[in-house]
Amino acid sequence: MKRKIRSNGYTEEAVWENLNQNLPIYCLSDSVIPQYAWEDGKPTDKIVAYKAGFTQEGAEYFQVKFPKEVKLPKYLSMVNFDNITAYQTRYDVYFKADGVKEVK
């Protein structure tokens, strides 16, 4: 997929340039992965965020970062995100959201 390079940080617009707003998103993780702070080139014991994996038809596997630990729905559940945004670099897209919930 061709990506437009933007330098204005995380935006909701960047999410929908990389995902299809009309297709469901599925949870591929059964637990969140803690992300640790680094100091002097070494990891510390301080957890700064959590990540989990998701997918959508026609899109590559992607991870979403959460500021606090979230309870993930069951594996392969259809999900929606609270306040999802994305940041695009030349080759990568980074997603973050405040929360995730199962679509019933």
C-alpha positions as CSV (number, residue, x, y, z in Angstrom):
1,M,0.0,0.0,0.0
2,K,1.3,3.5,-0.8
3,R,1.7,5.7,2.3
4,K,1.6,9.4,2.5
5,I,4.3,10.8,4.7
6,R,3.1,13.1,7.4
7,S,5.0,14.8,10.1
8,N,2.2,16.0,12.4
9,G,2.2,13.1,14.9
10,Y,-0.7,10.7,15.7
11,T,-4.0,11.4,13.9
12,E,-7.2,9.5,13.3
13,E,-6.9,10.3,9.6
14,A,-3.8,8.2,9.4
15,V,-5.7,5.2,10.8
16,W,-8.2,5.2,7.9
17,E,-5.5,5.8,5.3
18,N,-4.1,2.4,6.3
19,L,-7.2,0.4,7.3
20,N,-10.6,0.1,5.8
21,Q,-13.3,1.8,7.9
22,N,-16.0,-0.4,6.5
23,L,-14.4,-3.8,7.3
24,P,-14.2,-5.5,10.7
25,I,-11.0,-5.7,12.8
26,Y,-10.2,-8.9,14.6
27,C,-8.2,-9.5,17.8
28,L,-5.2,-11.8,17.3
29,S,-3.8,-11.6,20.8
30,D,-5.0,-13.5,23.9
31,S,-3.0,-11.2,26.3
32,V,-1.3,-7.8,26.2
33,I,2.5,-7.5,26.0
34,P,4.1,-5.0,28.4
35,Q,6.4,-2.4,26.9
36,Y,9.2,-1.3,29.2
37,A,11.0,2.0,29.6
38,W,14.7,2.1,28.5
39,E,17.5,4.1,30.2
40,D,21.1,4.3,29.1
41,G,20.4,1.7,26.4
42,K,19.0,-0.9,28.8
43,P,15.4,-1.9,29.7
44,T,14.1,-1.0,33.2
45,D,11.3,-2.7,35.2
46,K,9.0,0.3,34.6
47,I,6.1,-0.6,32.3
48,V,5.1,2.4,30.1
49,A,2.5,0.8,27.8
50,Y,0.9,-2.4,26.6
51,K,0.6,-3.8,23.0
52,A,-1.7,-6.3,21.4
53,G,-2.1,-7.6,17.8
54,F,-5.0,-7.2,15.4
55,T,-5.8,-7.8,11.7
56,Q,-8.3,-6.8,9.0
57,E,-9.0,-8.4,5.6
58,G,-6.6,-6.8,3.1
59,A,-4.3,-5.4,5.7
60,E,-1.2,-6.6,7.3
61,Y,-1.0,-7.7,11.0
62,F,-0.7,-4.6,13.1
63,Q,-0.1,-3.9,16.8
64,V,-1.9,-1.3,18.9
65,K,-0.3,0.4,21.9
66,F,-2.5,1.1,25.0
67,P,-1.4,3.5,27.8
68,K,-2.8,1.1,30.5
69,E,-3.5,-2.6,30.7
70,V,-6.7,-3.5,28.9
71,K,-8.8,-6.7,29.0
72,L,-8.8,-8.2,25.5
73,P,-11.8,-10.0,24.0
74,K,-11.5,-13.6,23.0
75,Y,-9.1,-14.6,20.2
76,L,-10.5,-13.7,16.7
77,S,-13.3,-11.5,18.2
78,M,-14.4,-8.5,16.2
79,V,-13.4,-5.3,17.9
80,N,-13.7,-1.5,18.0
81,F,-11.2,0.9,19.6
82,D,-11.6,3.9,21.8
83,N,-9.9,6.9,20.4
84,I,-7.6,5.1,17.9
85,T,-4.9,7.2,16.2
86,A,-1.9,6.3,14.0
87,Y,1.5,7.8,13.2
88,Q,3.1,7.2,9.8
89,T,6.7,7.1,9.0
90,R,8.2,6.4,5.6
91,Y,7.9,2.6,6.1
92,D,5.9,2.0,9.2
93,V,2.6,2.8,10.8
94,Y,2.2,2.9,14.6
95,F,-1.2,2.7,16.2
96,K,-2.4,3.6,19.7
97,A,-5.7,3.6,21.4
98,D,-7.2,4.3,24.8
99,G,-9.1,1.0,24.9
100,V,-10.6,-1.9,23.0
101,K,-14.0,-3.6,23.1
102,E,-15.7,-6.6,21.5
103,V,-18.3,-5.9,18.8
104,K,-21.3,-8.1,19.4
